[in-house]
């Protein structure tokens, strides 16, 4: 089974990933300017992202990907600030 990794160059080019991240970041900024709390927007964005991933890859592959998230979060992969 091919392991799904949305940050891998095998699934999308680095340029496409960077461009998509710009769009998402801009959407976050617009939502905050509209008065939506960032954590509410983040939860909605995750829900939308997982719906799209499941539609594209199926439940089993996305579930396997989701199982890798706790270790990646703890390792600081998604942190934007310096780790202590």
PDB file of N, CA, C and O in Angstrom:
ATOM      1  N   UNK A   1       0.839  -1.172   0.000  1.00  0.00           N
ATOM      2  CA  UNK A   1       0.000   0.000   0.000  1.00  0.00           C
ATOM      3  C   UNK A   1       0.893   1.248   0.000  1.00  0.00           C
ATOM      4  O   UNK A   1       1.863   1.320   0.755  1.00  0.00           O
ATOM      5  N   UNK A   2       0.564   2.218  -0.842  1.00  0.00           N
ATOM      6  CA  UNK A   2       1.297   3.480  -0.877  1.00  0.00           C
ATOM      7  C   UNK A   2       0.890   4.312   0.326  1.00  0.00           C
ATOM      8  O   UNK A   2      -0.297   4.516   0.583  1.00  0.00           O
ATOM      9  N   UNK A   3       1.869   4.783   1.047  1.00  0.00           N
ATOM     10  CA  UNK A   3       1.582   5.599   2.214  1.00  0.00           C
ATOM     11  C   UNK A   3       1.329   7.028   1.776  1.00  0.00           C
ATOM     12  O   UNK A   3       2.117   7.599   1.022  1.00  0.00           O
ATOM     13  N   UNK A   4       0.232   7.612   2.245  1.00  0.00           N
ATOM     14  CA  UNK A   4      -0.147   8.971   1.902  1.00  0.00           C
ATOM     15  C   UNK A   4       0.618   9.957   2.771  1.00  0.00           C
ATOM     16  O   UNK A   4       0.645   9.817   3.994  1.00  0.00           O
ATOM     17  N   UNK A   5       1.225  10.934   2.161  1.00  0.00           N
ATOM     18  CA  UNK A   5       1.889  12.011   2.882  1.00  0.00           C
ATOM     19  C   UNK A   5       1.641  13.299   2.111  1.00  0.00           C
ATOM     20  O   UNK A   5       2.244  13.500   1.057  1.00  0.00           O
ATOM     21  N   UNK A   6       0.763  14.185   2.607  1.00  0.00           N
ATOM     22  CA  UNK A   6       0.432  15.390   1.857  1.00  0.00           C
ATOM     23  C   UNK A   6       1.595  16.367   1.725  1.00  0.00           C
ATOM     24  O   UNK A   6       1.533  17.296   0.919  1.00  0.00           O
ATOM     25  N   UNK A   7       2.644  16.170   2.502  1.00  0.00           N
ATOM     26  CA  UNK A   7       3.791  17.066   2.414  1.00  0.00           C
ATOM     27  C   UNK A   7       4.892  16.498   1.535  1.00  0.00           C
ATOM     28  O   UNK A   7       5.944  17.118   1.376  1.00  0.00           O
ATOM     29  N   UNK A   8       4.661  15.340   0.971  1.00  0.00           N
ATOM     30  CA  UNK A   8       5.664  14.673   0.157  1.00  0.00           C
ATOM     31  C   UNK A   8       5.645  15.189  -1.271  1.00  0.00           C
ATOM     32  O   UNK A   8       4.578  15.460  -1.822  1.00  0.00           O
ATOM     33  N   UNK A   9       6.826  15.327  -1.876  1.00  0.00           N
ATOM     34  CA  UNK A   9       6.927  15.724  -3.268  1.00  0.00           C
ATOM     35  C   UNK A   9       6.335  14.671  -4.195  1.00  0.00           C
ATOM     36  O   UNK A   9       6.027  14.966  -5.349  1.00  0.00           O
ATOM     37  N   UNK A  10       6.173  13.439  -3.701  1.00  0.00           N
ATOM     38  CA  UNK A  10       5.580  12.382  -4.511  1.00  0.00           C
ATOM     39  C   UNK A  10       4.101  12.656  -4.766  1.00  0.00           C
ATOM     40  O   UNK A  10       3.579  12.258  -5.808  1.00  0.00           O
ATOM     41  N   UNK A  11       3.416  13.324  -3.843  1.00  0.00           N
ATOM     42  CA  UNK A  11       1.991  13.589  -3.969  1.00  0.00           C
ATOM     43  C   UNK A  11       1.711  14.917  -4.656  1.00  0.00           C
ATOM     44  O   UNK A  11       0.707  15.033  -5.359  1.00  0.00           O
ATOM     45  N   UNK A  12       2.542  15.899  -4.482  1.00  0.00           N
ATOM     46  CA  UNK A  12       2.366  17.207  -5.101  1.00  0.00           C
ATOM     47  C   UNK A  12       3.726  17.890  -5.126  1.00  0.00           C
ATOM     48  O   UNK A  12       4.528  17.724  -4.207  1.00  0.00           O
ATOM     49  N   UNK A  13       3.978  18.648  -6.165  1.00  0.00           N
ATOM     50  CA  UNK A  13       5.237  19.363  -6.268  1.00  0.00           C
ATOM     51  C   UNK A  13       5.391  20.370  -5.148  1.00  0.00           C
ATOM     52  O   UNK A  13       4.405  20.875  -4.611  1.00  0.00           O
ATOM     53  N   UNK A  14       6.625  20.656  -4.803  1.00  0.00           N
ATOM     54  CA  UNK A  14       6.896  21.626  -3.730  1.00  0.00           C
ATOM     55  C   UNK A  14       6.324  22.988  -4.077  1.00  0.00           C
ATOM     56  O   UNK A  14       5.833  23.690  -3.193  1.00  0.00           O
ATOM     57  N   UNK A  15       6.375  23.377  -5.349  1.00  0.00           N
ATOM     58  CA  UNK A  15       5.818  24.671  -5.758  1.00  0.00           C
ATOM     59  C   UNK A  15       4.309  24.713  -5.547  1.00  0.00           C
ATOM     60  O   UNK A  15       3.769  25.714  -5.075  1.00  0.00           O
ATOM     61  N   UNK A  16       3.636  23.625  -5.899  1.00  0.00           N
ATOM     62  CA  UNK A  16       2.188  23.567  -5.729  1.00  0.00           C
ATOM     63  C   UNK A  16       1.831  23.594  -4.249  1.00  0.00           C
ATOM     64  O   UNK A  16       0.871  24.255  -3.853  1.00  0.00           O
ATOM     65  N   UNK A  17       2.594  22.882  -3.435  1.00  0.00           N
ATOM     66  CA  UNK A  17       2.352  22.880  -1.990  1.00  0.00           C
ATOM     67  C   UNK A  17       2.530  24.295  -1.434  1.00  0.00           C
ATOM     68  O   UNK A  17       1.706  24.756  -0.644  1.00  0.00           O
ATOM     69  N   UNK A  18       3.586  24.978  -1.834  1.00  0.00           N
ATOM     70  CA  UNK A  18       3.838  26.336  -1.353  1.00  0.00           C
ATOM     71  C   UNK A  18       2.730  27.287  -1.772  1.00  0.00           C
ATOM     72  O   UNK A  18       2.289  28.117  -0.977  1.00  0.00           O
ATOM     73  N   UNK A  19       2.275  27.172  -3.015  1.00  0.00           N
ATOM     74  CA  UNK A  19       1.200  28.034  -3.509  1.00  0.00           C
ATOM     75  C   UNK A  19      -0.093  27.766  -2.742  1.00  0.00           C
ATOM     76  O   UNK A  19      -0.804  28.703  -2.379  1.00  0.00           O
ATOM     77  N   UNK A  20      -0.396  26.508  -2.497  1.00  0.00           N
ATOM     78  CA  UNK A  20      -1.608  26.159  -1.760  1.00  0.00           C
ATOM     79  C   UNK A  20      -1.538  26.691  -0.333  1.00  0.00           C
ATOM     80  O   UNK A  20      -2.539  27.167   0.202  1.00  0.00           O
ATOM     81  N   UNK A  21      -0.374  26.612   0.277  1.00  0.00           N
ATOM     82  CA  UNK A  21      -0.206  27.117   1.639  1.00  0.00           C
ATOM     83  C   UNK A  21      -0.441  28.623   1.700  1.00  0.00           C
ATOM     84  O   UNK A  21      -0.986  29.122   2.684  1.00  0.00           O
ATOM     85  N   UNK A  22      -0.039  29.347   0.666  1.00  0.00           N
ATOM     86  CA  UNK A  22      -0.296  30.790   0.603  1.00  0.00           C
ATOM     87  C   UNK A  22      -1.803  31.044   0.601  1.00  0.00           C
ATOM     88  O   UNK A  22      -2.280  31.921   1.320  1.00  0.00           O
ATOM     89  N   UNK A  23      -2.556  30.285  -0.199  1.00  0.00           N
ATOM     90  CA  UNK A  23      -4.007  30.451  -0.239  1.00  0.00           C
ATOM     91  C   UNK A  23      -4.646  30.187   1.120  1.00  0.00           C
ATOM     92  O   UNK A  23      -5.516  30.938   1.560  1.00  0.00           O
ATOM     93  N   UNK A  24      -4.217  29.127   1.776  1.00  0.00           N
ATOM     94  CA  UNK A  24      -4.784  28.782   3.078  1.00  0.00           C
ATOM     95  C   UNK A  24      -4.448  29.858   4.105  1.00  0.00           C
ATOM     96  O   UNK A  24      -5.303  30.246   4.900  1.00  0.00           O
ATOM     97  N   UNK A  25      -3.221  30.335   4.092  1.00  0.00           N
ATOM     98  CA  UNK A  25      -2.801  31.385   5.023  1.00  0.00           C
ATOM     99  C   UNK A  25      -3.613  32.659   4.803  1.00  0.00           C
ATOM    100  O   UNK A  25      -4.019  33.315   5.762  1.00  0.00           O
ATOM    101  N   UNK A  26      -3.845  33.004   3.542  1.00  0.00           N
ATOM    102  CA  UNK A  26      -4.663  34.180   3.229  1.00  0.00           C
ATOM    103  C   UNK A  26      -6.101  33.990   3.697  1.00  0.00           C
ATOM    104  O   UNK A  26      -6.721  34.929   4.195  1.00  0.00           O
ATOM    105  N   UNK A  27      -6.629  32.790   3.541  1.00  0.00           N
ATOM    106  CA  UNK A  27      -7.996  32.514   3.996  1.00  0.00           C
ATOM    107  C   UNK A  27      -8.094  32.646   5.515  1.00  0.00           C
ATOM    108  O   UNK A  27      -9.082  33.169   6.031  1.00  0.00           O
ATOM    109  N   UNK A  28      -7.068  32.171   6.232  1.00  0.00           N
ATOM    110  CA  UNK A  28      -7.034  32.339   7.689  1.00  0.00           C
ATOM    111  C   UNK A  28      -7.078  33.823   8.040  1.00  0.00           C
ATOM    112  O   UNK A  28      -7.859  34.237   8.897  1.00  0.00           O
ATOM    113  N   UNK A  29      -6.246  34.620   7.382  1.00  0.00           N
ATOM    114  CA  UNK A  29      -6.185  36.049   7.676  1.00  0.00           C
ATOM    115  C   UNK A  29      -7.528  36.723   7.399  1.00  0.00           C
ATOM    116  O   UNK A  29      -7.980  37.545   8.196  1.00  0.00           O
ATOM    117  N   UNK A  30      -8.162  36.388   6.294  1.00  0.00           N
ATOM    118  CA  UNK A  30      -9.466  36.971   5.966  1.00  0.00           C
ATOM    119  C   UNK A  30     -10.523  36.575   6.988  1.00  0.00           C
ATOM    120  O   UNK A  30     -11.347  37.402   7.380  1.00  0.00           O
ATOM    121  N   UNK A  31     -10.506  35.320   7.420  1.00  0.00           N
ATOM    122  CA  UNK A  31     -11.479  34.866   8.405  1.00  0.00           C
ATOM    123  C   UNK A  31     -11.300  35.608   9.726  1.00  0.00           C
ATOM    124  O   UNK A  31     -12.280  36.012  10.353  1.00  0.00           O
ATOM    125  N   UNK A  32     -10.068  35.785  10.140  1.00  0.00           N
ATOM    126  CA  UNK A  32      -9.800  36.503  11.398  1.00  0.00           C
ATOM    127  C   UNK A  32     -10.257  37.954  11.281  1.00  0.00           C
ATOM    128  O   UNK A  32     -10.840  38.497  12.219  1.00  0.00           O
ATOM    129  N   UNK A  33      -9.995  38.588  10.129  1.00  0.00           N
ATOM    130  CA  UNK A  33     -10.465  39.961   9.908  1.00  0.00           C
ATOM    131  C   UNK A  33     -11.987  40.039   9.937  1.00  0.00           C
ATOM    132  O   UNK A  33     -12.546  41.074  10.300  1.00  0.00           O
ATOM    133  N   UNK A  34     -12.657  38.965   9.562  1.00  0.00           N
ATOM    134  CA  UNK A  34     -14.124  38.918   9.574  1.00  0.00           C
ATOM    135  C   UNK A  34     -14.671  38.584  10.956  1.00  0.00           C
ATOM    136  O   UNK A  34     -15.886  38.520  11.140  1.00  0.00           O
ATOM    137  N   UNK A  35     -13.789  38.371  11.925  1.00  0.00           N
ATOM    138  CA  UNK A  35     -14.220  38.118  13.292  1.00  0.00           C
ATOM    139  C   UNK A  35     -14.338  36.654  13.672  1.00  0.00           C
ATOM    140  O   UNK A  35     -14.848  36.336  14.746  1.00  0.00           O
ATOM    141  N   UNK A  36     -13.881  35.765  12.819  1.00  0.00           N
ATOM    142  CA  UNK A  36     -13.921  34.338  13.134  1.00  0.00           C
ATOM    143  C   UNK A  36     -12.674  33.997  13.934  1.00  0.00           C
ATOM    144  O   UNK A  36     -11.561  34.361  13.554  1.00  0.00           O
ATOM    145  N   UNK A  37     -12.869  33.293  15.047  1.00  0.00           N
ATOM    146  CA  UNK A  37     -11.732  32.920  15.884  1.00  0.00           C
ATOM    147  C   UNK A  37     -10.855  31.923  15.137  1.00  0.00           C
ATOM    148  O   UNK A  37     -11.350  31.048  14.425  1.00  0.00           O
ATOM    149  N   UNK A  38      -9.540  32.072  15.312  1.00  0.00           N
ATOM    150  CA  UNK A  38      -8.602  31.248  14.551  1.00  0.00           C
ATOM    151  C   UNK A  38      -8.773  29.760  14.822  1.00  0.00           C
ATOM    152  O   UNK A  38      -8.616  28.952  13.906  1.00  0.00           O
ATOM    153  N   UNK A  39      -9.093  29.374  16.068  1.00  0.00           N
ATOM    154  CA  UNK A  39      -9.257  27.950  16.339  1.00  0.00           C
ATOM    155  C   UNK A  39     -10.514  27.392  15.667  1.00  0.00           C
ATOM    156  O   UNK A  39     -10.523  26.236  15.244  1.00  0.00           O
ATOM    157  N   UNK A  40     -11.572  28.197  15.566  1.00  0.00           N
ATOM    158  CA  UNK A  40     -12.773  27.757  14.853  1.00  0.00           C
ATOM    159  C   UNK A  40     -12.475  27.565  13.370  1.00  0.00           C
ATOM    160  O   UNK A  40     -12.918  26.595  12.755  1.00  0.00           O
ATOM    161  N   UNK A  41     -11.720  28.499  12.808  1.00  0.00           N
ATOM    162  CA  UNK A  41     -11.362  28.379  11.397  1.00  0.00           C
ATOM    163  C   UNK A  41     -10.449  27.175  11.181  1.00  0.00           C
ATOM    164  O   UNK A  41     -10.595  26.455  10.194  1.00  0.00           O
ATOM    165  N   UNK A  42      -9.523  26.958  12.085  1.00  0.00           N
ATOM    166  CA  UNK A  42      -8.608  25.823  11.959  1.00  0.00           C
ATOM    167  C   UNK A  42      -9.371  24.498  11.984  1.00  0.00           C
ATOM    168  O   UNK A  42      -9.086  23.605  11.186  1.00  0.00           O
ATOM    169  N   UNK A  43     -10.329  24.367  12.885  1.00  0.00           N
ATOM    170  CA  UNK A  43     -11.129  23.138  12.933  1.00  0.00           C
ATOM    171  C   UNK A  43     -11.916  22.960  11.636  1.00  0.00           C
ATOM    172  O   UNK A  43     -11.985  21.855  11.098  1.00  0.00           O
ATOM    173  N   UNK A  44     -12.504  24.034  11.139  1.00  0.00           N
ATOM    174  CA  UNK A  44     -13.261  23.954   9.887  1.00  0.00           C
ATOM    175  C   UNK A  44     -12.338  23.596   8.721  1.00  0.00           C
ATOM    176  O   UNK A  44     -12.706  22.803   7.854  1.00  0.00           O
ATOM    177  N   UNK A  45     -11.143  24.180   8.702  1.00  0.00           N
ATOM    178  CA  UNK A  45     -10.184  23.893   7.632  1.00  0.00           C
ATOM    179  C   UNK A  45      -9.746  22.432   7.680  1.00  0.00           C
ATOM    180  O   UNK A  45      -9.629  21.786   6.639  1.00  0.00           O
ATOM    181  N   UNK A  46      -9.506  21.911   8.871  1.00  0.00           N
ATOM    182  CA  UNK A  46      -9.142  20.496   9.000  1.00  0.00           C
ATOM    183  C   UNK A  46     -10.271  19.586   8.525  1.00  0.00           C
ATOM    184  O   UNK A  46     -10.030  18.596   7.834  1.00  0.00           O
ATOM    185  N   UNK A  47     -11.494  19.923   8.897  1.00  0.00           N
ATOM    186  CA  UNK A  47     -12.640  19.118   8.456  1.00  0.00           C
ATOM    187  C   UNK A  47     -12.748  19.120   6.938  1.00  0.00           C
ATOM    188  O   UNK A  47     -12.935  18.070   6.322  1.00  0.00           O
ATOM    189  N   UNK A  48     -12.629  20.299   6.336  1.00  0.00           N
ATOM    190  CA  UNK A  48     -12.702  20.400   4.879  1.00  0.00           C
ATOM    191  C   UNK A  48     -11.551  19.641   4.224  1.00  0.00           C
ATOM    192  O   UNK A  48     -11.741  18.964   3.213  1.00  0.00           O
ATOM    193  N   UNK A  49     -10.365  19.756   4.800  1.00  0.00           N
ATOM    194  CA  UNK A  49      -9.195  19.066   4.247  1.00  0.00           C
ATOM    195  C   UNK A  49      -9.363  17.560   4.318  1.00  0.00           C
ATOM    196  O   UNK A  49      -9.071  16.859   3.348  1.00  0.00           O
ATOM    197  N   UNK A  50      -9.830  17.050   5.456  1.00  0.00           N
ATOM    198  CA  UNK A  50     -10.010  15.607   5.578  1.00  0.00           C
ATOM    199  C   UNK A  50     -11.112  15.102   4.651  1.00  0.00           C
ATOM    200  O   UNK A  50     -10.996  14.007   4.102  1.00  0.00           O
ATOM    201  N   UNK A  51     -12.172  15.876   4.468  1.00  0.00           N
ATOM    202  CA  UNK A  51     -13.218  15.477   3.513  1.00  0.00           C
ATOM    203  C   UNK A  51     -12.636  15.355   2.107  1.00  0.00           C
ATOM    204  O   UNK A  51     -12.931  14.400   1.389  1.00  0.00           O
ATOM    205  N   UNK A  52     -11.822  16.309   1.725  1.00  0.00           N
ATOM    206  CA  UNK A  52     -11.202  16.279   0.391  1.00  0.00           C
ATOM    207  C   UNK A  52     -10.229  15.105   0.264  1.00  0.00           C
ATOM    208  O   UNK A  52     -10.210  14.418  -0.757  1.00  0.00           O
ATOM    209  N   UNK A  53      -9.432  14.883   1.290  1.00  0.00           N
ATOM    210  CA  UNK A  53      -8.477  13.771   1.256  1.00  0.00           C
ATOM    211  C   UNK A  53      -9.191  12.425   1.180  1.00  0.00           C
ATOM    212  O   UNK A  53      -8.772  11.544   0.430  1.00  0.00           O
ATOM    213  N   UNK A  54     -10.270  12.262   1.953  1.00  0.00           N
ATOM    214  CA  UNK A  54     -11.019  11.009   1.908  1.00  0.00           C
ATOM    215  C   UNK A  54     -11.641  10.818   0.529  1.00  0.00           C
ATOM    216  O   UNK A  54     -11.642   9.707  -0.003  1.00  0.00           O
ATOM    217  N   UNK A  55     -12.169  11.893  -0.052  1.00  0.00           N
ATOM    218  CA  UNK A  55     -12.755  11.794  -1.394  1.00  0.00           C
ATOM    219  C   UNK A  55     -11.699  11.401  -2.424  1.00  0.00           C
ATOM    220  O   UNK A  55     -11.999  10.698  -3.388  1.00  0.00           O
ATOM    221  N   UNK A  56     -10.468  11.852  -2.219  1.00  0.00           N
ATOM    222  CA  UNK A  56      -9.393  11.582  -3.174  1.00  0.00           C
ATOM    223  C   UNK A  56      -8.731  10.231  -2.946  1.00  0.00           C
ATOM    224  O   UNK A  56      -8.500   9.490  -3.901  1.00  0.00           O
ATOM    225  N   UNK A  57      -8.421   9.896  -1.683  1.00  0.00           N
ATOM    226  CA  UNK A  57      -7.616   8.717  -1.369  1.00  0.00           C
ATOM    227  C   UNK A  57      -8.384   7.581  -0.700  1.00  0.00           C
ATOM    228  O   UNK A  57      -7.920   6.440  -0.709  1.00  0.00           O
ATOM    229  N   UNK A  58      -9.542   7.868  -0.124  1.00  0.00           N
ATOM    230  CA  UNK A  58     -10.312   6.855   0.592  1.00  0.00           C
ATOM    231  C   UNK A  58     -10.027   6.859   2.084  1.00  0.00           C
ATOM    232  O   UNK A  58      -9.005   7.365   2.547  1.00  0.00           O
ATOM    233  N   UNK A  59     -10.962   6.280   2.815  1.00  0.00           N
ATOM    234  CA  UNK A  59     -10.892   6.312   4.282  1.00  0.00           C
ATOM    235  C   UNK A  59      -9.666   5.622   4.855  1.00  0.00           C
ATOM    236  O   UNK A  59      -9.030   6.155   5.764  1.00  0.00           O
ATOM    237  N   UNK A  60      -9.322   4.448   4.343  1.00  0.00           N
ATOM    238  CA  UNK A  60      -8.224   3.685   4.942  1.00  0.00           C
ATOM    239  C   UNK A  60      -6.884   4.400   4.835  1.00  0.00           C
ATOM    240  O   UNK A  60      -6.128   4.454   5.805  1.00  0.00           O
ATOM    241  N   UNK A  61      -6.591   4.943   3.674  1.00  0.00           N
ATOM    242  CA  UNK A  61      -5.302   5.629   3.490  1.00  0.00           C
ATOM    243  C   UNK A  61      -5.249   6.891   4.334  1.00  0.00           C
ATOM    244  O   UNK A  61      -4.224   7.184   4.950  1.00  0.00           O
ATOM    245  N   UNK A  62      -6.343   7.642   4.368  1.00  0.00           N
ATOM    246  CA  UNK A  62      -6.361   8.876   5.159  1.00  0.00           C
ATOM    247  C   UNK A  62      -6.313   8.547   6.652  1.00  0.00           C
ATOM    248  O   UNK A  62      -5.676   9.270   7.419  1.00  0.00           O
ATOM    249  N   UNK A  63      -6.968   7.483   7.068  1.00  0.00           N
ATOM    250  CA  UNK A  63      -6.900   7.081   8.480  1.00  0.00           C
ATOM    251  C   UNK A  63      -5.465   6.716   8.866  1.00  0.00           C
ATOM    252  O   UNK A  63      -5.007   7.062   9.955  1.00  0.00           O
ATOM    253  N   UNK A  64      -4.760   6.022   7.979  1.00  0.00           N
ATOM    254  CA  UNK A  64      -3.354   5.688   8.252  1.00  0.00           C
ATOM    255  C   UNK A  64      -2.519   6.956   8.363  1.00  0.00           C
ATOM    256  O   UNK A  64      -1.662   7.067   9.240  1.00  0.00           O
ATOM    257  N   UNK A  65      -2.765   7.902   7.481  1.00  0.00           N
ATOM    258  CA  UNK A  65      -2.073   9.191   7.544  1.00  0.00           C
ATOM    259  C   UNK A  65      -2.376   9.879   8.877  1.00  0.00           C
ATOM    260  O   UNK A  65      -1.469  10.389   9.535  1.00  0.00           O
ATOM    261  N   UNK A  66      -3.655   9.893   9.275  1.00  0.00           N
ATOM    262  CA  UNK A  66      -4.053  10.562  10.515  1.00  0.00           C
ATOM    263  C   UNK A  66      -3.385   9.934  11.732  1.00  0.00           C
ATOM    264  O   UNK A  66      -3.088  10.627  12.706  1.00  0.00           O
ATOM    265  N   UNK A  67      -3.149   8.629  11.682  1.00  0.00           N
ATOM    266  CA  UNK A  67      -2.479   7.949  12.792  1.00  0.00           C
ATOM    267  C   UNK A  67      -1.049   8.436  12.988  1.00  0.00           C
ATOM    268  O   UNK A  67      -0.495   8.311  14.080  1.00  0.00           O
ATOM    269  N   UNK A  68      -0.443   8.993  11.930  1.00  0.00           N
ATOM    270  CA  UNK A  68       0.927   9.496  12.039  1.00  0.00           C
ATOM    271  C   UNK A  68       0.984  10.913  12.606  1.00  0.00           C
ATOM    272  O   UNK A  68       2.063  11.395  12.952  1.00  0.00           O
ATOM    273  N   UNK A  69      -0.144  11.575  12.704  1.00  0.00           N
ATOM    274  CA  UNK A  69      -0.149  12.982  13.106  1.00  0.00           C
ATOM    275  C   UNK A  69       0.321  13.243  14.537  1.00  0.00           C
ATOM    276  O   UNK A  69       1.079  14.192  14.741  1.00  0.00           O
ATOM    277  N   UNK A  70      -0.085  12.456  15.546  1.00  0.00           N
ATOM    278  CA  UNK A  70       0.377  12.780  16.903  1.00  0.00           C
ATOM    279  C   UNK A  70       1.901  12.860  17.029  1.00  0.00           C
ATOM    280  O   UNK A  70       2.420  13.794  17.641  1.00  0.00           O
ATOM    281  N   UNK A  71       2.602  11.917  16.473  1.00  0.00           N
ATOM    282  CA  UNK A  71       4.077  11.935  16.567  1.00  0.00           C
ATOM    283  C   UNK A  71       4.649  13.133  15.811  1.00  0.00           C
ATOM    284  O   UNK A  71       5.610  13.756  16.263  1.00  0.00           O
ATOM    285  N   UNK A  72       4.063  13.449  14.673  1.00  0.00           N
ATOM    286  CA  UNK A  72       4.554  14.581  13.882  1.00  0.00           C
ATOM    287  C   UNK A  72       4.296  15.903  14.601  1.00  0.00           C
ATOM    288  O   UNK A  72       5.136  16.802  14.568  1.00  0.00           O
ATOM    289  N   UNK A  73       3.143  16.022  15.247  1.00  0.00           N
ATOM    290  CA  UNK A  73       2.835  17.237  16.005  1.00  0.00           C
ATOM    291  C   UNK A  73       3.807  17.365  17.169  1.00  0.00           C
ATOM    292  O   UNK A  73       4.367  18.437  17.398  1.00  0.00           O
ATOM    293  N   UNK A  74       4.010  16.270  17.909  1.00  0.00           N
ATOM    294  CA  UNK A  74       4.925  16.293  19.058  1.00  0.00           C
ATOM    295  C   UNK A  74       6.362  16.575  18.641  1.00  0.00           C
ATOM    296  O   UNK A  74       7.131  17.142  19.418  1.00  0.00           O
ATOM    297  N   UNK A  75       6.730  16.190  17.433  1.00  0.00           N
ATOM    298  CA  UNK A  75       8.082  16.425  16.928  1.00  0.00           C
ATOM    299  C   UNK A  75       8.262  17.870  16.451  1.00  0.00           C
ATOM    300  O   UNK A  75       9.370  18.269  16.090  1.00  0.00           O
ATOM    301  N   UNK A  76       7.192  18.647  16.449  1.00  0.00           N
ATOM    302  CA  UNK A  76       7.299  20.046  16.069  1.00  0.00           C
ATOM    303  C   UNK A  76       7.176  20.324  14.587  1.00  0.00           C
ATOM    304  O   UNK A  76       7.460  21.436  14.141  1.00  0.00           O
ATOM    305  N   UNK A  77       6.756  19.333  13.817  1.00  0.00           N
ATOM    306  CA  UNK A  77       6.672  19.496  12.366  1.00  0.00           C
ATOM    307  C   UNK A  77       5.726  20.629  11.952  1.00  0.00           C
ATOM    308  O   UNK A  77       5.917  21.238  10.899  1.00  0.00           O
ATOM    309  N   UNK A  78       4.715  20.913  12.765  1.00  0.00           N
ATOM    310  CA  UNK A  78       3.725  21.931  12.410  1.00  0.00           C
ATOM    311  C   UNK A  78       3.861  23.199  13.247  1.00  0.00           C
ATOM    312  O   UNK A  78       3.036  24.106  13.143  1.00  0.00           O
ATOM    313  N   UNK A  79       4.896  23.262  14.071  1.00  0.00           N
ATOM    314  CA  UNK A  79       5.104  24.430  14.929  1.00  0.00           C
ATOM    315  C   UNK A  79       5.687  25.576  14.125  1.00  0.00           C
ATOM    316  O   UNK A  79       6.557  25.386  13.276  1.00  0.00           O
ATOM    317  N   UNK A  80       5.183  26.779  14.413  1.00  0.00           N
ATOM    318  CA  UNK A  80       5.694  27.946  13.705  1.00  0.00           C
ATOM    319  C   UNK A  80       6.646  28.761  14.563  1.00  0.00           C
ATOM    320  O   UNK A  80       7.329  29.656  14.065  1.00  0.00           O
ATOM    321  N   UNK A  81       6.691  28.451  15.858  1.00  0.00           N
ATOM    322  CA  UNK A  81       7.594  29.183  16.733  1.00  0.00           C
ATOM    323  C   UNK A  81       8.745  28.277  17.174  1.00  0.00           C
ATOM    324  O   UNK A  81       8.697  27.057  17.017  1.00  0.00           O
ATOM    325  N   UNK A  82       9.762  28.901  17.720  1.00  0.00           N
ATOM    326  CA  UNK A  82      10.914  28.131  18.209  1.00  0.00           C
ATOM    327  C   UNK A  82      10.468  27.229  19.353  1.00  0.00           C
ATOM    328  O   UNK A  82       9.656  27.609  20.196  1.00  0.00           O
ATOM    329  N   UNK A  83      11.032  26.015  19.352  1.00  0.00           N
ATOM    330  CA  UNK A  83      10.697  25.074  20.420  1.00  0.00           C
ATOM    331  C   UNK A  83      11.544  25.362  21.648  1.00  0.00           C
ATOM    332  O   UNK A  83      12.688  25.807  21.551  1.00  0.00           O
ATOM    333  N   UNK A  84      10.956  25.099  22.799  1.00  0.00           N
ATOM    334  CA  UNK A  84      11.658  25.349  24.070  1.00  0.00           C
ATOM    335  C   UNK A  84      12.399  24.134  24.518  1.00  0.00           C
ATOM    336  O   UNK A  84      13.046  24.157  25.565  1.00  0.00           O
TER     337      UNK A  84
END
